Amino acid sequence: MRALSWRNSRLNCSRWGLPPPASMTLPFEYQNPTLQFETFMADARDCAGLATTNMAWNMVVGVLHAFRNRLAVNEALAFSAVLPPVVRALFIEDWNPEQAVLPFGEPADWLADVRSVRAQHNFSPPDAVAAVAAALRRHVDARAFDDVLAHLPAEARSYWQSPKPSRAGNASCAA
């Protein structure tokens, strides 16, 4: 039996009384996700005032996971849908959806969770959540991001609307 390919299935759709598949254009966000992620990490590094993207890694993972752990499963999935592909993968990495949802608490609680990720190698500054939020907003569809936040609890909106970091030499993160 010959392997079924997309080309063969398109040609044989009429044989089965099915409409041909719609055009299969590769979505832009999947065309070069590695470059997009590297740019995001550089922005997170700069917004946090860190020296390297390696230093920013634990901060980004911590901020994403601290937020995810405070959402119900349906809220976390809705939020993940507006993230760039590799950031989305980090957001759901090592997730146990059956784990109890944490209360949002205060910014100090968020920071403690962020800094608990690989604590011996975590260089997250006091405004880590704001730094990642500022960087992330540069890499998402603003309307979609704000729309999903509008459907989440007020505490979730506060998480991403933290005061923007101000770093000497990097005014782009402070606006």
N, C-alpha and C positions, 0 to 999 in steps of 0.2 A: 504494500500500500504506500502511495506517495505521501510525503509529509505535507500537511496543509500549511500553506503560507498565506500571508495577508493578500498577496497578489492573486493567488488561486481562489481565496475565499471571496474576494471582490468580484472575480469573474463568474463565480458559481452562485452568487447570491440569488440571481433570477431563477436558477435551477430549483432553489428551495423556496421560492416565493418570498424572499426577503429583500428589503431595500439595501442598496450598497452602503457600506459604512461611510460616515462623514469623513471629510478630509482629516488626516491625522498630522496636523502641524504640531511640532514639538513646542510646548510652552516655553517662553523665554526664561522663566525662572529655573528650568531644568537644563538649559543649554550650557551654562558654565557655572554650576553652583559652587565649585571650589574657589574660583576667583571672587565670586560674590561673598563667600564666607571669609576669605582672607581680608577683604576690604572691611567687612563688618568687624572682624577681630582687631584690625588696625585702628578703627574708629573707637572701639571699646577701650583699647589700650590708651589711646590719646585722651579720651574723655576722662579716664581714671587717673591720668598722669603717671602711668606705669612705663617702665623702660622697654618691655618686650611683650609680644603677644603670648609668649609662654607664661608670663606673669599674669596676663589677663585671662588666661584659660580658666583657672579655678574660679575666678570672680564671675565670669559669664555663666559657667555651669552652676555655680552656687545661686546666682540671681534667678536663673531659669527654674531650677529645682525648688528653691524656696517658694517661688510663686506657685508652681504646679502643685506643691504639697498642700496648698491652701484652697484649692479648687475642687469642686465635685467633678466626677469623670466627664460629664457632658460639658461643663464649663471649660475644662482643660482641653478637650478635643476641639471645641469651638475656637478657643484662643490659638491652639496650634495651627489651625487652618490658615491663619493670616501671617504666619512666620515663613521666612525663606526656608528652603528645603533642609539645609544642614543645621540651621538654628532649630528648626522643628524637630530634627532627629535628636539633637541635644536635649531639647525640652522633654521628650518622652523617654530618653535613655534611662534604663534601670528603674522604670516606673512600676510600682505595684498599685494598680487601680483599686485594690481591695483595702489598702491602707487607710486608716482613719484620716479624715480631712483635718488639718491643723487650723486653729483659729488664726485670723490675720494678725492679731496683736498689734504691736507698735513697731516703728522702724528699727528700734534696737533689737527686737526679736528677729526681724528679717535679716539684719546684718549678722547676728550671731549664727543664723543658719547658713548664710553665704560664707562666712569665715570658717564654718565647720567642714567644708569640702577640702579634703587634703590639707588639714590645718597647718602642718609643718611647712607647707609650700604655698600658703595662701597669702597673697599680698594685697587683698582687697582693701581699698581705702574706706574711710567712714561714709562716703557718699557713693558706694559701689552700686547700689540700686539705681540711683539717679544717673550715674555714668553709663551703665548698660542701657537704661531707658533712652538716654539721649542718643546713643549709638544705634540702638535698635530702630528708633523712629526714622532714622536716615535710610533704613533698608527695608521698610515695609510700605505697603499702600496705606497712606495716612487715613483715608476714608474708611477702609476696611478695618484697620486697627482700632480707630475710634468707635466704629459701629459695634465691634465685638466687645470692647470695653464697656460700652453703654448698656449692654445686656448682662454684664457681670455685677456682682455686689459692689457697693460703694467703696469698700475696702480694697477691692481689686483695682478699681480705677485709681485710687490713691497710690497704690504701689507703683504704677507706671507714670504717675504725675508728680513724682517727688521733685523737690527743688532741683533745678539743673545745676550740674557741677560747674564751677568756674575754675579753669586752670590757666595759669599764666601761659601765654603763647598759643592758646587754643580756644579762641572765642567762639568757634563753630559749635562747641558743645554746650555753651552757656546760654544760648538764645532761648 
